[in-house]
Amino acid sequence: EEEEKVRLKHEKLARAREILLKEAPPPTGTSTGDRKVARIRFMLPSGKRLERRFWGSDTIDVMRAFLTIHFEDKENGGEHVIQNFQLSSNYPKKTLVDGEASLESEGLSPQAVIMVQDLDA
């Protein structure tokens, strides 16, 4: 059973890396030609903040992949790791569950604050 958990964790990380490798993060600024940039600030359960720029056309799954890799890096650094999490925005107030929805279509561009909830806490 422990081996299965490790295998699933490695598969999840591999999928997250694959998603993030498909598209390079945008440069500093709010738009690049006809592509919009979304500046996202994540509020973590610990109270820490994490900020990253995404393309407005990136999906919710891209944000989740970024956080999955971020939390894995923190685990290697000895910090508490969040493995099962949910994303929500305060304005507009909603839980972000449609992984295929773009940040722009969810109203998260040009900037947004995303709350990260640890579902295992």
Disulfide bonds with the S-S distance in Angstrom:
none
